[in-house]
Amino acid sequence: MRGPLLGLTGLAAFGGLLELLPRAGLVPIAYAPPSSRILAALAAQAGRPEFWNALGDTLRTWLTGLAVAVVAGLVTGVVVGSVPLLREATSSTVEFLRPIPSVALIPLAVLLYGTGMRATLLLVVYASFWQVLVQVLHGVADVDPVARETAQAYRLGRVARARYLVWPTALPYAVTGVRLATAVALILTITGELVIGTPGLGHEIAVAQTSGAVPAMYALVVVTGLLGVAANLLTRTAERRVLRWHPAIRSEAPA
């Protein structure tokens, strides 16, 4: 209980600081309203059907893009990582494409799909895919050479080796990749909605900013932050459940 209590205490202290700074005149209250006004604006947003529609749009884009990226990253990582020749042939391509910022694809996404959901999905999938792929490639490469040679000596087929040898080794890496991809997918979802105008919380933030509704803008930003916290908690919980057999997770359990 100590960890959650400390986290809540820190959050309360941060909220108090945001309340005091504008009221003390240290920051302009017109552009940095006190936390009490932000919370009031958040309550007002919760009473608007448009807010819930925007939240649903953001969740749909975020989770759809994440699902596509995770499946594609897992399958591609296992296939490419299991074939040394294929991995060597694609390594330079991966290292070339991976550093390209997803936001650089915004003009292409708009040209292909306009301002609809598919334009932002392109950004989300592209950014999240690399998080999963790279981790899975590292996991497949981390298979114990002795275990690999033993599997070959016993003439295990490709499917059996993937199931009993490659997958247990790569799973911790894959789970880490999914956790990283979850955060990246949310960031790119909000970015696409802000810049492209795809329906969602990001678009609502842009509308609030242009209309001068500063407390409402901050309230929507708070919602995106809460989504990130919830995603981190869920992925951490899933990681502990999926890897409960792993020594690193078992060592975290209280004695």
Secondary structure, 3 states (H helix, E strand, C coil): CHHHHHHHHHHHHHHHHHHHHHHCCCCCCCCCCCHHHHHHHHHHHHCCHHHHHHHHHHHHHHHHHHHHHHHHHHHHHHHHHHCHHHHHHHHHHHHHHCCCCHHHHHHHHHHHHCCCHHHHHHHHHHHHHHHHHHHHHHHHHCCCHHHHHHHHHCCCCHHHHHHHHHHHHHHHHHHHHHHHHHHHHHHHHHHHHHHCCCCCHHHHHHHHHHCCCHHHHHHHHHHHHHHHHHHHHHHHHHHHHHCCCCHHHHCCCCC
